[in-house]
Amino acid sequence: MSDLGLWLGELAVFDATVEAVPFLWDLAVTDSVTSRPGVIELLQTILEHGNPPKIEVQQAAHRAVLDGRNMAEALARDEDAAVQGAARDLVTAIDTHICASCRPA
């Protein structure tokens, strides 16, 4: 997960980040995935970071995370306490997300 985080969102978001977000959502909701809290935390990291030279990439990556709010809300009711906690944090991050690239025109 740490290597994936470095490539997808820790320092900046990239074109690959945008493409990876739907797969991360799929992993987050799949019970057999053992690191679901880490996947959810990576989604939050993507939402919190950007790519100033490529604002359109940052906006697309953020939108991909923001569009999964319903899944995050469902994960906040998961049986696994660690998943619940990570998902609650993500829902809060989604609900309070403000950045220059995501502001409505």
Backbone bond lengths (Angstrom), bond angles and torsions (degrees), N, CA, C in turn:
res aa  C-N    CA-C-N  psi(-1)  N-CA   C-N-CA  omega(-1)  CA-C   N-CA-C  phi
1 M - - - 1.450 - - 1.530 110.72 -
2 S 1.323 117.90 -37.71 1.460 118.89 -177.82 1.524 111.21 -65.05
3 D 1.329 117.76 -41.28 1.466 120.14 177.33 1.522 110.82 -64.33
4 L 1.313 116.55 -41.55 1.454 120.50 178.60 1.525 109.89 -62.50
5 G 1.317 116.28 -41.37 1.457 120.48 178.19 1.511 112.50 -60.53
6 L 1.324 116.59 -40.06 1.468 119.67 178.22 1.518 111.74 -62.00
7 W 1.313 116.34 -40.48 1.458 120.07 -176.51 1.519 113.63 -81.09
8 L 1.320 117.93 -24.01 1.469 119.16 -173.13 1.516 115.24 -108.19
9 G 1.320 118.70 -19.36 1.450 113.69 -174.76 1.502 118.13 -166.62
10 E 1.319 119.36 -12.29 1.465 118.05 -171.99 1.520 112.64 -67.73
11 L 1.308 117.68 -44.80 1.455 120.37 -176.93 1.522 112.29 -96.74
12 A 1.292 117.13 -33.17 1.463 123.34 179.31 1.520 107.40 -167.77
13 V 1.305 115.87 169.16 1.462 119.41 173.92 1.524 108.13 -103.68
14 F 1.326 115.49 147.74 1.451 121.90 -175.10 1.526 109.26 -128.38
15 D 1.324 116.07 173.01 1.461 120.07 176.18 1.532 110.71 -53.85
16 A 1.324 116.37 -40.40 1.468 120.53 -179.94 1.520 111.54 -64.45
17 T 1.324 116.68 -29.81 1.463 120.54 178.75 1.518 109.69 -61.44
18 V 1.310 115.69 -46.39 1.468 120.78 -178.98 1.522 110.13 -57.81
19 E 1.319 116.64 -43.99 1.462 121.61 -178.97 1.522 112.05 -70.23
20 A 1.321 117.59 -29.15 1.464 121.68 -175.98 1.523 113.46 -81.14
21 V 1.319 118.42 -26.19 1.462 120.52 -173.99 1.532 113.40 -55.66
22 P 1.335 120.92 -45.72 1.467 118.72 178.37 1.532 112.93 -58.98
23 F 1.320 116.53 -35.82 1.471 119.95 177.72 1.522 110.75 -69.75
24 L 1.328 117.11 -35.59 1.468 120.31 176.78 1.529 110.21 -64.75
25 W 1.323 116.86 -40.81 1.472 119.38 176.01 1.529 110.25 -60.93
26 D 1.334 117.19 -41.66 1.466 120.71 177.98 1.522 110.80 -60.83
27 L 1.325 117.38 -42.92 1.469 120.78 178.15 1.527 111.48 -64.32
28 A 1.318 116.11 -40.38 1.465 120.45 -177.32 1.524 112.50 -61.94
29 V 1.323 117.22 -32.63 1.472 120.43 -176.92 1.524 113.21 -97.24
30 T 1.318 117.84 3.17 1.461 121.48 -179.35 1.524 109.89 -95.07
31 D 1.325 116.61 113.05 1.465 121.92 -174.65 1.522 114.10 -56.97
32 S 1.319 118.39 -30.93 1.462 120.87 -176.50 1.532 113.22 -77.13
33 V 1.321 117.98 -8.99 1.470 121.23 177.59 1.525 107.72 -77.08
34 T 1.321 115.86 125.36 1.472 119.44 -173.71 1.521 113.98 -81.83
35 S 1.309 118.06 -17.03 1.464 120.18 -176.53 1.528 112.29 -114.99
36 R 1.324 115.80 39.73 1.474 119.61 -177.85 1.523 112.98 -57.79
37 P 1.353 119.63 -41.22 1.469 117.57 177.28 1.533 111.93 -59.32
38 G 1.319 117.45 -38.29 1.454 120.96 177.69 1.515 112.48 -65.54
39 V 1.312 117.00 -37.51 1.469 121.41 177.34 1.527 109.25 -64.59
40 I 1.312 116.93 -43.97 1.465 121.51 179.65 1.525 109.93 -64.07
41 E 1.317 116.72 -41.50 1.468 120.36 177.22 1.526 111.25 -63.72
42 L 1.327 117.52 -35.71 1.461 120.57 176.88 1.525 110.65 -65.58
43 L 1.319 117.70 -39.28 1.462 120.45 175.73 1.533 110.45 -60.02
44 Q 1.316 116.69 -40.79 1.462 120.19 178.25 1.530 110.59 -66.76
45 T 1.320 116.95 -39.85 1.467 120.74 177.50 1.521 110.69 -59.88
46 I 1.318 116.35 -42.93 1.470 120.31 178.51 1.524 110.28 -60.54
47 L 1.318 116.50 -41.08 1.466 120.99 179.92 1.523 111.47 -65.68
48 E 1.308 116.98 -30.95 1.464 121.31 -174.81 1.525 113.47 -88.42
49 H 1.318 118.25 -12.05 1.460 120.86 -177.65 1.514 110.88 -113.45
50 G 1.303 114.68 165.64 1.451 118.63 -176.60 1.504 112.85 -142.20
51 N 1.313 113.71 -172.05 1.449 122.01 179.49 1.520 106.59 -143.71
52 P 1.348 116.30 79.46 1.467 119.26 -174.25 1.520 115.73 -50.02
53 P 1.350 120.93 -38.90 1.464 117.53 179.22 1.533 112.87 -66.69
54 K 1.322 116.84 -22.53 1.471 120.29 -178.48 1.529 108.89 -127.77
55 I 1.312 115.35 73.98 1.462 121.17 -177.47 1.520 111.40 -57.50
56 E 1.332 117.62 -35.62 1.470 119.97 -178.81 1.526 111.12 -65.41
57 V 1.322 117.86 -32.07 1.469 121.28 177.39 1.526 109.21 -71.40
58 Q 1.323 116.01 -43.55 1.468 120.19 177.39 1.519 109.92 -59.35
59 Q 1.305 117.73 -45.89 1.464 120.92 -179.34 1.528 110.99 -62.08
60 A 1.312 117.63 -42.79 1.470 120.97 -179.87 1.523 110.92 -65.39
61 A 1.328 117.68 -40.74 1.462 120.94 178.86 1.523 110.65 -65.77
62 H 1.318 115.82 -45.18 1.465 119.44 178.57 1.520 110.76 -62.37
63 R 1.321 117.03 -43.18 1.472 121.10 -179.60 1.523 110.54 -61.43
64 A 1.324 116.95 -38.96 1.467 120.71 179.33 1.526 110.98 -62.79
65 V 1.322 116.79 -36.42 1.470 119.78 176.83 1.521 109.37 -74.54
66 L 1.323 117.17 -47.45 1.469 121.03 -178.55 1.529 111.95 -58.64
67 D 1.322 116.73 -35.40 1.465 120.66 -179.41 1.528 113.09 -67.55
68 G 1.327 117.35 -14.85 1.457 120.97 179.30 1.518 113.93 -93.60
69 R 1.327 117.57 15.97 1.461 120.46 -176.18 1.529 112.80 -54.41
70 N 1.319 117.94 -41.24 1.468 120.49 179.99 1.525 111.46 -60.92
71 M 1.324 116.74 -37.76 1.469 119.81 177.35 1.522 110.35 -68.03
72 A 1.326 117.18 -39.73 1.464 120.32 178.46 1.519 110.38 -63.51
73 E 1.307 116.27 -40.07 1.464 120.60 178.76 1.534 110.74 -63.57
74 A 1.324 116.76 -41.52 1.470 120.80 177.25 1.531 110.40 -65.35
75 L 1.325 117.46 -40.30 1.465 120.97 178.73 1.522 111.78 -65.64
76 A 1.317 117.57 -26.08 1.463 121.51 177.65 1.524 111.39 -67.81
77 R 1.327 116.80 -11.11 1.473 121.80 176.91 1.529 111.42 -110.56
78 D 1.322 117.25 12.20 1.463 123.10 -178.94 1.525 110.60 -63.05
79 E 1.322 116.51 157.73 1.475 121.46 178.72 1.528 112.30 -70.10
80 D 1.326 117.27 -27.31 1.458 122.58 -178.40 1.533 109.20 -81.87
81 A 1.333 116.67 120.26 1.462 121.19 -176.92 1.527 112.31 -61.83
82 A 1.323 117.80 -36.38 1.464 120.51 179.28 1.526 111.04 -67.02
83 V 1.319 116.52 -38.88 1.464 121.07 176.62 1.520 109.16 -65.10
84 Q 1.330 116.96 -44.80 1.466 121.58 178.52 1.525 111.14 -55.60
85 G 1.328 116.18 -49.68 1.463 120.55 -177.70 1.519 112.41 -62.09
86 A 1.336 116.48 -46.66 1.466 120.22 179.73 1.529 110.12 -63.67
87 A 1.316 116.80 -40.19 1.463 120.71 -179.16 1.525 111.23 -68.17
88 R 1.313 117.68 -40.07 1.476 119.89 176.79 1.526 110.64 -60.33
89 D 1.339 115.54 -43.19 1.464 119.57 178.03 1.530 110.56 -61.84
90 L 1.333 116.74 -40.30 1.460 120.55 179.59 1.527 111.16 -67.04
91 V 1.319 117.69 -41.88 1.474 120.38 177.75 1.528 109.57 -59.29
92 T 1.319 116.57 -43.99 1.469 120.39 177.84 1.520 110.70 -61.27
93 A 1.337 117.10 -43.94 1.468 120.83 178.98 1.525 110.90 -62.84
94 I 1.319 116.71 -40.25 1.466 120.31 178.49 1.528 110.10 -65.00
95 D 1.320 116.37 -46.16 1.461 120.47 -176.38 1.524 113.42 -68.18
96 T 1.316 117.34 -23.13 1.462 120.80 -177.97 1.528 112.46 -109.78
97 H 1.321 116.54 8.63 1.464 120.65 -175.34 1.523 112.12 -65.67
98 I 1.316 114.01 124.34 1.466 121.27 175.39 1.520 106.82 -140.56
99 C 1.310 116.52 124.24 1.459 119.98 172.62 1.520 107.73 -152.10
100 A 1.308 115.54 158.99 1.461 120.66 -175.75 1.520 112.83 -58.89
101 S 1.330 117.13 -37.52 1.466 119.14 -176.57 1.517 113.35 -76.85
102 C 1.314 117.62 -20.26 1.467 120.51 -175.99 1.524 113.13 -101.11
103 R 1.332 117.17 -4.64 1.458 119.61 178.44 1.513 111.14 -60.38
104 P 1.317 116.72 138.24 1.467 118.37 176.41 1.531 110.53 -61.31
105 A 1.307 115.09 145.48 1.483 119.42 -179.65 1.508 111.03 -71.07
